[in-house]
Amino acid sequence: MNTTAPLGAQAAAAFTDYRAGDRERLRDLVALLTPLLWHTARSQRASQQVAEDAIQTAWVRLVDASDSITDPKGIVSWLVVTVKRETWRLMRLAGRETVPEGGMPETVDDATPEDAALRSDEQRVLWRHVNELSERCRALLRVIAFAATPDYASVAATLGMPVGSIGPTRGRCLAKLRTALLSDPSWEA
């Protein structure tokens, strides 16, 4: 797999090869996109179990629908939307009345309780400020932060924004986040 190509191009190539009969390319596609899909599910505040189930269901649906997907370039968007919808469905089934907008669950796995408490506080402050950003900023930062080589065309399609505005928008969003964090006395990182 060409790891210097944009994410969307790598995904489209792997999916095209998979549909042409190279079943091993599905493994490449899973390895390439699962981190993004994992983040997509967890950004909906899904539990680990719900996220795992939503992602697995999305992969099964992809295999089932592979012949009906007309544009391999849209595979990233197709999977992201499928994971979001499946996450929401599973969360509703689990008894959650509303699907939260934005936010990121806190995960702490440090060795000591003191380290965990410090990290938890830092994460809480960080994600509080991330959640105060506009929806556009939150969505953009989440997608770009978890892609090794962000494919701006796929990001643009997923978020419905022009390719040329992604970089400047990201810069403005990060500047807003930096300003908010530096002005918060509880932020020490």
N, C-alpha and C positions, 0 to 999 in steps of 0.2 A: 504494500500500500504506500502511495506517495504521501508522506507525512508533511511535506511542505505545501501541498495544495490546500486550498481553503476547505473547511469542514464540509460545506455543502457539496463541493465538487467530489471530495472523497466519498461522501455518502452516496451521491448519485452514481458514481462509478461502481461502487460495491453492490448497490441495489440492481443496477443494470446487469452486472455479471451474474448476480444471484438468479435473476429472472431468466438469464440465458442458459442456466443449468449448472453454474459453478456454485454448488451448495456451500462450499467453504467460505465464500464471500459474505454469507450471512453472519458468520462468526466475526469477520472484520467489521461489519456494520454494527453488530452488537457492541463490540469492544470500543468502537469509535463514538457511538452515540449514547451509550448507557450513562456515562457521567452527566451529560446534559439532561437526559430524561430523569435521572435521579434528582438532580437539582430542581427540575421542573415540578416534580411531585412533592418534594419536601418544601418547596417555596409556597405551596398551598397549605402548609402546616399539617401535612399528612404524617401519620406515624410511620415508623420504619416498615411495619407490616403492610400498611395500606400502600406505601410507595412501592414496595417490592411487588405486590399484587398488581398494581396499576401498570407498572412497567412490563411485567411478564405478560399481562393481558394485551398490552399494546403490541408487543412482539408477535404474539399469536395472531392478532388481528392483521398485522402486516403480512404475515405468511399467507393467511387466508385471503387477503385482498390484493396480493401482489400482482395478479394479472389484470386487475381493474384500475390500478394506479397508472394514469396516463403519462405523467411527467415525473421522471426520476429526480429532477432538480428540486421538486417540492417534497421530497421524502422527509427532510428534517422537520419542516413545518407540519406535515401530516402526523408524524410521530409525536411532536410536542403537543399538538391539539388533542390527539388521542389520549395521551397520558394525562393531560389536564382534565379532560372530560371523565375519564375512568376514575381518577382520583376523587373528583367531586362526587361521582356516583357512589363510590365505596364509602366515602365519608358520610354521605347521607344515609346509606344503609347501616352504618355503624351508630346511627342515632344522633349525629351532629346536626343541629337544626340549620345552621348557616355555614356556608363555606367562607372562611375569612379571606379578605383581600390582602394581598401582600404578606410580608412577614416571613421570618425564617426561624425554624425551630432551633433551640439551643441544644447543642450536643457537647457533652463534657466527658472526657475519658482520661483525665489526668491521674497521676499516681497518688497524689495526696489530696485530702479534703481542702487544705488551704489553697493549693494550686487550682483546684476545681472551682472554689469560690471566687478567686481572683479572675479566672478566665470567664466564669459565668457572668460576673459583673461587667467585664470588658465587652463581652458579646452582647449583653443586654443593652448597654449604652450604644454600642455600634448599631445594632439592629433597630433600636428605637429611632436613631437618627436616619437610618436607611428608610424606615417605614414612614418618616415624615417627608421624604422626598416625593415628588410627583409620581404618579403611576408610570408615566413614560420613563422617568429616570430609574425607578425600581426595576422595571422590566428589562431595560437596556443593560443595566449593571449586572443583573442576574445572569442574563444570557452571555454577555461578554466575559464575565468573571470566571465562568466554568468551561469555557472553550479554549483548548490549547492554542489553536490558531483560528480566531473568529472569522467566519466567512460572512463578510458584510452583506453580500447579496441575500444569503439565507436569513441573516438577522433582520435585514430590511423587510423581507417578505413576511417573516414571522411577526414583526412588530408593526408592520404597515407604515414604515417611514422611508424616506429617500436614502439611498446608499450614501450620498454625499453629506448627509446631516448626522450620520452615526458618530463619526470621530469628534466633531465639534460638540455634539450633544453630550457624549460621554465625558468630554473635558469639563463642560459646564456642570454636569451632575457630580463628578468627582470633586470639583472645586466647592460646590455647595456642601457636600458631605464633609470635606476637610474643614471648611469654615465652621460648620455646626459642631464638629467634634472638638476643634480647638477652642471654641467658646464655651464648651461644657466643662465645668470644673470637675466633674466626676470622670472625665476621660484622661487617663494617664499614659496611654500607650504611645 
